[in-house]
Amino acid sequence: MKLHISIARQSLSVFGEQGEILAEYPVSTAKAGVGEVSGSYQTPRGRHLVRAKIGAGQPENTVFVRRRPTGEIWTPELAEQFPGRDWILTRILWLSGCEPGRNRLGCVDTMRRYVYIHGSPDSAEMGVPGSHGCIRMRNADIVGLFDLVPCYTAVEISED
């Protein structure tokens, strides 16, 4: 199994062992575009893998801060209380870069930048860049992907 995230198409495709498409989802990558440097708020390119899966069994719209559930469930009312908060909801697939000097180690380390594939509020627009560097998905979609994908699954993020 392999995941491919297309920045241009704002989509995530799941490929099986024979290269067949098993699923495709709309996503939202970084509003600031692509880039690997820490603090850039950009989505990193290149070869990655799913290093950790976080949130198994949590209800949809569970709010995470620093990869821990806060005990909150996202609602529009909660969002009004915290305008501008970057909501990480439901499930997290924590990415790790595989290319030293490009997206691994030093100031370009994807994992140390805390770049995830994660759920987001239903009001978050998919199909257009809008995140702070992560790959946002609809909550129902991240649950399906989370259940399908094992740790160490290959993830390619490309501009095409």
C-alpha positions as CSV (number, residue, x, y, z in Angstrom):
1,M,0.0,0.0,0.0
2,K,1.1,3.5,-0.8
3,L,-0.4,7.0,-0.4
4,H,0.1,9.8,-2.9
5,I,-0.7,13.4,-2.0
6,S,-1.0,15.7,-5.0
7,I,-0.6,19.4,-4.2
8,A,-1.9,20.5,-7.6
9,R,-5.1,18.3,-7.3
10,Q,-5.4,18.7,-3.5
11,S,-6.1,15.0,-3.3
12,L,-4.9,12.0,-1.5
13,S,-4.9,8.6,-3.3
14,V,-4.5,5.2,-1.8
15,F,-2.7,2.6,-4.0
16,G,-2.8,-1.1,-3.5
17,E,0.1,-3.5,-4.0
18,Q,-0.5,-3.8,-7.7
19,G,-0.8,-0.1,-8.2
20,E,-4.6,0.0,-8.3
21,I,-6.4,3.0,-6.7
22,L,-8.2,1.8,-3.6
23,A,-9.5,5.2,-2.5
24,E,-9.2,8.9,-3.2
25,Y,-10.0,11.8,-0.9
26,P,-10.1,15.6,-1.3
27,V,-7.6,17.3,1.1
28,S,-6.3,20.7,2.0
29,T,-2.5,21.3,2.1
30,A,-0.6,24.4,3.2
31,K,-2.0,27.9,2.4
32,A,1.7,29.0,2.2
33,G,2.5,26.4,-0.5
34,V,5.2,23.8,-0.5
35,G,8.5,23.8,1.4
36,E,10.5,21.8,3.9
37,V,12.0,24.4,6.3
38,S,10.9,24.4,9.9
39,G,8.7,27.4,10.7
40,S,7.6,27.9,7.0
41,Y,4.0,26.6,7.5
42,Q,4.5,24.9,4.2
43,T,3.7,21.3,3.2
44,P,6.9,19.2,2.7
45,R,7.5,17.4,-0.5
46,G,9.1,14.0,-1.2
47,R,9.0,10.5,0.3
48,H,7.6,10.1,3.7
49,L,6.1,7.3,5.9
50,V,3.4,7.1,8.5
51,R,5.5,7.0,11.6
52,A,2.6,6.9,14.2
53,K,-1.2,6.6,14.2
54,I,-2.9,8.6,17.0
55,G,-6.5,8.6,18.1
56,A,-7.8,5.1,17.6
57,G,-11.2,4.7,19.2
58,Q,-11.7,8.4,19.8
59,P,-15.1,9.9,18.7
60,E,-15.3,12.0,15.6
61,N,-14.4,15.7,16.2
62,T,-12.2,14.8,19.2
63,V,-9.8,17.8,19.6
64,F,-6.1,17.1,19.8
65,V,-3.4,19.4,21.1
66,R,0.2,18.1,21.0
67,R,-1.1,14.8,19.8
68,R,-3.2,14.3,23.0
69,P,-7.0,14.4,23.2
70,T,-8.1,17.5,25.2
71,G,-11.4,16.1,26.3
72,E,-13.1,18.6,24.0
73,I,-15.4,17.7,21.0
74,W,-15.3,20.3,18.2
75,T,-18.5,22.3,17.7
76,P,-19.2,25.6,16.0
77,E,-19.7,27.1,19.4
78,L,-16.2,25.9,20.6
79,A,-14.7,27.3,17.4
80,E,-16.3,30.7,18.2
81,Q,-14.6,30.6,21.6
82,F,-11.2,30.0,19.9
83,P,-11.1,31.9,16.6
84,G,-8.0,31.3,14.6
85,R,-7.1,28.0,16.3
86,D,-5.7,25.3,14.0
87,W,-8.0,22.5,14.7
88,I,-6.6,19.0,14.7
89,L,-9.5,16.6,15.0
90,T,-10.5,12.9,15.1
91,R,-7.3,11.0,14.0
92,I,-3.6,11.8,13.3
93,L,-1.2,10.1,10.9
94,W,2.2,11.6,11.9
95,L,4.6,11.8,9.0
96,S,8.3,11.2,8.9
97,G,10.5,12.2,6.0
98,C,12.7,9.6,4.3
99,E,15.2,11.9,2.5
100,P,18.0,13.2,4.6
101,G,18.6,16.9,3.8
102,R,15.3,17.3,2.0
103,N,12.7,16.3,4.5
104,R,14.6,14.5,7.3
105,L,17.0,15.8,9.9
106,G,18.2,19.3,10.6
107,C,15.9,22.2,9.8
108,V,13.9,20.3,7.2
109,D,12.7,17.3,9.4
110,T,9.0,16.6,8.7
111,M,8.5,14.7,11.9
112,R,10.1,17.4,14.1
113,R,7.9,19.9,12.3
114,Y,4.8,17.9,13.5
115,V,3.4,17.5,10.0
116,Y,0.3,15.3,10.0
117,I,-2.5,14.0,8.0
118,H,-5.5,14.8,10.2
119,G,-9.2,15.5,10.5
120,S,-10.5,19.0,10.4
121,P,-13.9,20.8,11.1
122,D,-16.6,20.0,8.5
123,S,-16.6,23.8,7.8
124,A,-12.9,23.6,6.5
125,E,-12.8,23.8,2.8
126,M,-11.3,20.8,1.0
127,G,-9.7,21.0,-2.5
128,V,-8.0,24.3,-1.9
129,P,-4.8,25.1,0.2
130,G,-5.7,26.3,3.7
131,S,-3.6,24.5,6.3
132,H,-0.6,25.5,8.3
133,G,1.5,22.8,6.7
134,C,-0.4,19.6,7.5
135,I,-2.7,17.7,5.2
136,R,-6.2,18.2,6.3
137,M,-9.0,15.8,5.6
138,R,-12.7,15.5,6.4
139,N,-13.4,13.6,9.6
140,A,-15.2,10.7,8.0
141,D,-12.4,10.4,5.5
142,I,-9.6,10.4,8.0
143,V,-11.4,7.6,10.0
144,G,-11.6,5.5,6.9
145,L,-7.9,6.1,6.0
146,F,-6.7,5.6,9.5
147,D,-8.4,2.2,9.6
148,L,-7.0,1.2,6.2
149,V,-3.4,2.3,6.5
150,P,-0.8,0.6,8.8
151,C,2.2,2.3,10.3
152,Y,5.2,2.6,8.0
153,T,3.0,3.0,4.9
154,A,4.9,5.0,2.2
155,V,3.6,8.5,1.5
156,E,4.7,10.5,-1.5
157,I,3.9,14.3,-1.5
158,S,4.3,15.9,-4.9
159,E,3.4,19.1,-6.7
160,D,1.8,17.3,-9.7
